[in-house]
Amino acid sequence: MQTTYDVRIWKIEPYIGSRGTTYSVRWTVAGKRFRETFRTEALADSFRSGLLTASRKGEAFERESGRPVSESRPARSLRWYDFACAYMDMKWPAAAATYRRSLSEALTAITPALLDGRGSDCPDPALLRRAMHRWAFNTGRRDDPSCPADVRDALRWLRSHTLPVTRLSEPAVLRRILDTVTVRLDGRPAAGSVASKRRRVLFNVLEYAVEQGALTSNPLIGFKWKAPRVSVAVDRRSVVNPVQARTLLNAVAETQRSGPALVAFFALLYFAGLRPEEAANVRRANLSLPARGWGELHLEEATPYAGSDWTNDGAQRDRRQLKNRARGEGRTVPSPPELTAHLQAHLAKFRTDSDGRLFRGERAAELPKLTYMRTWRAARRRAFTAEAAASPLAGTPYDLRHACVSTWLSGGVPAPQVAEWAGHSVEVLLKVYAKTLDGQQDEARRRIMGALGHRDG
């Protein structure tokens, strides 16, 4: 490999053509001319900055390719597409199905910021996103012969049009990635939690790049960038009070199709604080119930919905240990009399399947997420006024869990005991779930007025 330090880099040249404006970067290496053309000035400037940085560091350039030698080293010449696929393959075996899907979503969001901007044959953006999320960044499907022809063509284009991994060390490229992952497809800001999750994935990808020798250090460490604020607290407007919760359960019972068979499912969320993936997996063996009165639920594992593309066995749900628990470690939750009555009524009317499972789909062994979400939306429309239905109140079934934990706390149950029942640490509990129910503010105000000497409030 012949190299030289004789490098000259020229200004960006815009060209206004009939199909739009393009931007060219010109430079010479030992007198040999090179040119790269980009669709946007930002991409051209980023590429030119990379050449300038290498030149100013005193790095040699290849005479044949015109590129810095660092881009030709085997471990450091990888393009982003191949590196991202390798990262996904490394994570896949030990990752939960839901985490696999989340990683793919993050890599799909990051990749558009790492396209080189060359060529006019870019596939449709929607096709590119589908190709990345469902095929490229899915270890189990990437080499599937059933992959559609248009997806294969899109991935071939992507492989040759992403930047080298070394470019991630450039501040301009890094900032472009971070700015990209904070915006939704419609141009509006993404939720702070989504942007934060994507940034964490980017950080871990960069750490892996350092481990593999593709980067000398993680450029995100110390990088100045204002991340969107992330709210971890539950929106109090979404938390139902007991009257609203019971009204919703009655509406579920009146909902056609699956409604009557799902009353106990939603009751587990509200009266026992179960997560949907825990309630969906409750079996007869997990119940210790009297005919009436207080009972207990002995939880052993959860089945979070992930989709068949992400599980090892092609099932819609993944079998996992309880959240924040080691494999095999269970959790016991009390069943108040009202929940006991719901569960006993369900067992009497619907019984269980051959595996002892309480809840199942109309045509599936396990309860599909689509089924209970469809029932929940119908119940909200039936139970609420149009104004209330348009509000965040009980917007998702998970809000029943929030209401349950809030009820325990406002009822005076010690935080460590609530944390144990809810399957959380005390720190997370107080940060996320310590919310009061509708009407509790009025009681708090009356207490304050009483303390101030106003007996009548």
C-alpha positions in Angstrom: 0.0 0.0 0.0 1.5 3.3 -1.1 0.9 6.3 1.1 1.7 10.0 1.1 1.3 13.1 3.2 0.8 15.3 0.1 -2.9 16.1 0.5 -4.9 19.2 -0.5 -8.6 19.6 0.2 -10.7 22.1 -1.6 -13.9 24.0 -0.7 -17.3 22.4 -1.3 -18.7 22.9 -4.8 -22.5 23.2 -5.2 -24.1 22.2 -8.4 -27.7 23.3 -9.3 -29.2 20.7 -11.7 -32.6 19.9 -13.0 -33.1 17.3 -10.4 -31.9 19.4 -7.5 -28.7 20.7 -6.0 -25.8 18.4 -5.1 -22.5 19.2 -3.3 -19.1 17.9 -4.2 -15.9 17.6 -2.2 -12.7 17.7 -4.1 -9.2 16.8 -2.9 -5.9 15.6 -4.3 -3.5 13.0 -2.9 0.0 13.2 -4.4 -1.4 15.2 -7.2 -4.2 12.7 -8.0 -7.7 14.2 -8.1 -10.6 12.7 -6.1 -14.2 13.8 -5.9 -17.3 12.7 -3.8 -20.8 14.1 -4.4 -23.5 14.4 -1.8 -27.2 15.2 -1.8 -26.9 17.7 1.1 -24.4 20.3 2.1 -24.3 18.9 5.7 -23.2 15.5 4.5 -20.6 17.0 2.2 -19.3 19.2 5.0 -19.1 16.2 7.4 -17.1 14.2 4.8 -14.7 17.1 4.2 -14.3 17.6 7.9 -13.2 14.0 8.2 -10.5 14.5 5.5 -9.3 17.7 7.2 -9.1 16.1 10.6 -7.0 13.2 9.3 -4.7 15.5 7.4 -4.2 17.8 10.4 -3.4 14.9 12.6 -0.6 14.0 10.3 -2.2 10.8 9.1 -1.0 9.3 5.8 -3.4 8.9 2.9 -3.5 6.1 0.4 -2.5 7.1 -3.1 -4.9 4.6 -4.8 -8.1 5.3 -2.8 -7.4 8.8 -1.7 -8.6 8.0 1.8 -6.8 8.1 5.2 -5.1 4.9 6.0 -7.2 4.5 9.1 -10.2 3.7 6.9 -8.2 0.9 5.3 -7.3 -1.0 8.5 -9.3 -4.2 8.6 -10.9 -3.5 12.0 -11.5 0.1 11.3 -12.7 0.0 7.7 -16.1 -1.5 8.5 -19.1 0.3 7.3 -21.9 1.1 9.7 -24.3 -1.4 8.2 -22.1 -4.4 8.6 -21.0 -3.3 12.0 -24.5 -2.7 13.3 -25.5 -6.2 12.1 -22.5 -7.7 13.9 -23.5 -5.8 17.1 -27.0 -7.2 16.8 -25.6 -10.7 16.4 -23.5 -10.3 19.5 -26.4 -9.2 21.6 -29.0 -11.6 20.2 -28.4 -14.9 22.0 -28.7 -13.6 25.6 -31.2 -10.8 24.9 -34.9 -11.0 25.8 -37.2 -10.9 22.8 -38.6 -7.5 23.7 -35.0 -6.2 24.1 -34.1 -7.6 20.7 -37.0 -5.7 19.1 -36.1 -2.5 21.0 -32.4 -2.7 19.8 -33.6 -3.1 16.2 -35.8 -0.1 16.5 -32.9 2.0 17.9 -30.5 0.9 15.2 -33.1 1.6 12.5 -33.5 5.1 13.9 -29.8 5.7 14.0 -28.9 4.4 10.6 -30.4 7.2 8.4 -28.0 9.7 10.0 -25.1 7.5 8.7 -26.0 7.3 5.0 -23.2 8.7 2.8 -25.6 10.8 0.7 -24.2 9.5 -2.6 -26.3 8.3 -5.5 -29.8 9.0 -6.7 -31.1 5.5 -6.5 -31.9 5.5 -2.8 -34.8 3.2 -2.0 -38.1 4.4 -0.6 -37.5 5.5 3.1 -40.5 3.4 4.3 -39.0 0.3 2.5 -35.6 1.0 4.0 -37.0 1.2 7.6 -38.9 -2.0 7.1 -35.9 -3.7 5.6 -33.7 -2.6 8.5 -36.1 -3.3 11.4 -37.6 -6.6 10.3 -34.6 -8.1 8.4 -31.2 -6.5 8.7 -31.3 -6.0 12.4 -33.0 -9.3 13.2 -30.4 -12.0 13.5 -33.0 -14.7 13.2 -34.4 -13.4 9.9 -31.5 -11.7 8.1 -30.6 -14.8 6.0 -34.1 -16.1 5.6 -34.7 -17.2 2.0 -38.3 -15.9 2.2 -36.9 -12.3 2.4 -38.8 -10.3 -0.4 -36.8 -9.2 -3.4 -37.3 -5.5 -2.8 -36.0 -5.9 0.7 -32.9 -7.7 -0.5 -32.3 -4.9 -3.0 -32.7 -2.2 -0.4 -30.3 -4.0 2.0 -27.7 -4.3 -0.8 -28.0 -0.6 -1.4 -27.7 0.1 2.3 -24.6 -2.0 2.7 -22.7 0.2 0.3 -24.1 3.5 1.3 -23.5 3.8 5.0 -20.4 5.6 6.4 -17.4 3.8 7.8 -17.6 3.3 11.6 -14.5 5.5 12.0 -16.7 8.5 11.0 -18.6 8.1 14.3 -15.7 9.8 16.0 -16.4 13.0 14.2 -18.5 15.5 16.3 -20.5 16.6 13.3 -21.6 13.0 12.6 -22.3 12.3 16.2 -24.4 15.4 16.6 -26.3 14.4 13.4 -27.1 11.0 14.9 -28.3 12.5 18.2 -30.4 15.1 16.5 -32.0 12.4 14.3 -33.0 10.0 17.1 -34.8 12.8 18.9 -37.3 13.5 16.1 -40.2 11.3 15.0 -41.0 10.5 11.4 -43.6 13.3 11.2 -40.9 15.8 12.3 -42.3 16.3 15.8 -40.0 15.7 18.9 -39.8 12.1 20.0 -40.7 11.3 23.6 -37.9 11.9 26.0 -37.8 8.3 27.1 -37.5 7.1 23.5 -34.6 9.5 22.7 -32.9 8.5 26.0 -33.2 4.8 25.1 -31.8 5.3 21.6 -28.9 7.3 23.1 -28.1 4.4 25.5 -28.0 2.0 22.5 -25.7 4.4 20.6 -23.4 4.6 23.7 -23.2 0.8 23.9 -22.6 0.4 20.2 -19.7 2.9 20.4 -18.3 0.9 23.4 -18.4 -2.2 21.2 -16.6 -0.4 18.4 -13.8 0.4 20.8 -13.7 -3.2 22.0 -13.4 -4.4 18.4 -10.7 -1.8 17.6 -12.9 0.2 15.2 -12.6 3.3 17.4 -9.8 4.3 19.8 -12.3 5.7 22.3 -16.0 6.3 22.9 -16.6 9.8 21.4 -19.9 10.1 23.3 -18.1 10.4 26.6 -17.9 14.0 27.4 -19.8 15.0 24.2 -21.8 18.2 24.9 -25.4 17.7 23.8 -28.6 18.6 25.6 -30.8 15.5 25.8 -34.6 15.8 26.1 -35.9 15.7 29.6 -37.3 12.3 30.6 -40.2 12.1 33.0 -40.3 8.9 35.0 -43.2 9.8 37.1 -46.7 8.5 36.3 -49.1 11.1 34.9 -51.6 11.6 37.7 -54.3 12.3 35.1 -54.1 8.7 34.0 -54.8 7.2 37.4 -58.3 6.1 38.1 -60.1 6.1 41.4 -62.0 3.1 42.8 -65.3 4.2 41.3 -63.8 4.7 37.9 -62.0 1.4 38.1 -65.1 -0.6 38.9 -67.0 1.2 36.2 -64.4 0.2 33.7 -64.5 -3.5 34.9 -68.3 -3.5 34.5 -67.9 -2.0 31.0 -65.4 -4.8 30.1 -68.0 -7.4 31.2 -70.5 -5.8 28.8 -68.1 -5.7 25.9 -68.9 -8.2 23.2 -66.6 -11.0 22.1 -63.7 -11.4 24.7 -64.9 -8.9 27.3 -66.5 -11.3 29.9 -63.5 -13.6 29.7 -61.1 -10.7 30.5 -62.8 -9.1 33.5 -60.5 -11.1 35.9 -57.5 -10.2 33.7 -58.0 -6.5 34.2 -59.0 -7.1 37.9 -55.5 -8.6 38.5 -54.0 -5.3 37.2 -56.1 -3.1 39.4 -56.5 -5.1 42.6 -53.1 -6.9 42.7 -50.9 -4.5 40.7 -49.8 -7.1 38.2 -48.1 -6.1 34.9 -50.0 -7.2 31.8 -47.3 -9.8 31.0 -47.7 -11.3 34.5 -51.5 -11.4 34.4 -51.4 -13.0 31.0 -49.4 -15.9 32.4 -51.4 -16.6 35.6 -52.3 -20.3 36.0 -54.5 -22.2 38.4 -51.4 -23.3 40.3 -50.4 -19.7 41.0 -53.6 -19.1 43.0 -54.2 -19.8 46.6 -57.8 -18.7 47.0 -60.6 -19.4 49.5 -64.2 -19.4 48.4 -64.3 -15.8 49.5 -62.1 -13.3 51.4 -58.4 -12.7 51.2 -56.2 -15.0 49.1 -52.7 -15.0 47.6 -51.1 -15.0 44.1 -47.8 -16.8 43.8 -46.1 -15.4 40.6 -43.2 -17.3 39.0 -42.6 -16.0 35.5 -43.9 -13.5 33.0 -44.8 -13.7 29.3 -44.1 -10.3 27.7 -45.5 -9.8 24.2 -42.7 -9.4 21.7 -44.0 -10.7 18.4 -43.1 -14.0 16.6 -40.2 -12.3 14.7 -38.2 -11.9 17.9 -38.7 -15.0 20.0 -36.6 -18.1 19.7 -39.6 -20.4 19.2 -41.8 -18.2 17.0 -44.4 -17.6 19.7 -46.0 -14.2 20.2 -44.9 -14.1 23.8 -41.5 -14.7 25.4 -41.1 -16.7 28.6 -39.0 -14.7 31.1 -38.3 -14.5 34.8 -40.2 -11.8 36.7 -39.0 -8.3 36.2 -36.3 -7.4 38.7 -36.0 -11.0 39.8 -33.5 -13.7 39.2 -34.6 -16.7 37.2 -36.7 -19.0 39.5 -37.3 -16.2 42.1 -41.0 -15.7 42.7 -43.2 -13.0 44.2 -46.3 -13.3 46.4 -49.1 -10.7 46.1 -52.2 -10.5 48.2 -55.6 -11.1 46.6 -58.2 -8.8 48.3 -61.8 -10.2 48.6 -63.0 -8.4 45.5 -60.3 -9.8 43.3 -60.8 -13.3 44.9 -64.5 -13.0 43.8 -63.5 -12.1 40.3 -61.1 -15.0 40.0 -63.5 -17.5 41.4 -66.2 -16.4 39.0 -63.8 -16.6 36.1 -62.7 -20.2 37.1 -66.3 -21.3 37.4 -67.4 -19.9 34.1 -64.4 -20.2 31.8 -62.2 -22.8 33.6 -58.6 -23.1 32.4 -56.8 -24.5 29.4 -54.8 -27.8 29.5 -51.8 -25.9 30.9 -53.9 -24.4 33.7 -53.7 -20.9 32.1 -56.6 -18.6 33.0 -56.6 -16.4 29.9 -56.3 -17.3 26.3 -57.1 -15.9 22.9 -60.0 -16.7 20.7 -57.9 -18.7 18.3 -54.5 -18.7 20.2 -53.2 -20.7 23.2 -51.9 -17.5 24.8 -53.7 -14.2 25.3 -52.8 -11.9 22.4 -52.0 -8.2 23.2 -54.3 -7.1 20.4 -57.3 -8.9 22.0 -57.1 -7.3 25.4 -56.2 -3.8 24.0 -59.2 -4.0 21.7 -61.4 -4.9 24.6 -59.9 -2.1 26.8 -60.5 0.6 24.1 -64.1 -0.6 23.7 -64.7 -0.5 27.5 -63.3 3.0 27.8 -65.7 4.2 25.1 -68.6 2.5 26.9 -67.7 3.7 30.5 -66.5 7.3 29.9 -68.0 10.4 28.4 -66.4 11.6 25.2 -64.4 14.2 27.1 -63.1 11.6 29.6 -62.3 9.1 26.8 -60.2 11.8 25.1 -58.2 12.4 28.2 -55.2 10.3 29.5 -57.5 8.7 32.2 -56.8 4.9 32.1 -55.4 5.3 28.6 -53.8 1.9 28.8 -54.4 -1.2 30.9 -51.1 -0.5 32.6 -52.7 2.5 34.2 -54.7 0.1 36.4 -51.4 -1.1 37.9 -50.4 2.5 38.6 -53.8 3.0 40.3 -53.3 -0.1 42.4 -49.9 0.9 43.7 -51.1 4.5 44.3 -54.0 3.0 46.3 -51.7 0.9 48.5 -49.4 3.9 49.2 -52.2 6.4 49.9 -53.9 3.7 52.1 -50.8 3.8 54.4 -49.1 0.5 53.4 -45.4 0.9 54.1 -43.3 1.6 51.0 -41.0 -1.5 51.4 -44.1 -3.7 51.5 -45.6 -2.0 48.4 -42.3 -2.4 46.6 -42.2 -6.1 47.4 -45.8 -6.7 46.1 -45.3 -4.5 43.0 -41.9 -6.1 42.1 -39.9 -2.9 42.4 -37.1 -1.3 44.5 -38.3 1.3 47.0 -36.3 3.9 45.2 -38.1 3.3 41.9 -41.4 2.9 43.7 -41.2 6.4 45.2 -39.9 8.0 42.1 -42.5 6.5 39.7 -45.6 5.2 41.5 -46.0 7.5 44.5 -49.2 9.2 43.0 -52.4 10.0 44.7 -55.9 9.2 43.5 -58.5 11.6 42.3 -60.0 13.3 45.3 -57.0 12.9 47.5 -55.9 16.5 46.9 -59.1 17.8 48.4 -58.4 15.7 51.5 -54.9 17.1 51.7 -56.2 20.6 51.4 -58.7 20.0 54.2 -55.9 18.8 56.5 -53.8 21.9 55.7 -56.7 24.2 56.5 -57.3 22.3 59.7 -53.6 22.7 60.7 -54.0 26.4 60.0 -56.9 26.7 62.4 -59.8 26.7 59.9 -62.1 24.1 61.3 -64.6 24.3 58.6 -62.0 23.8 55.8 
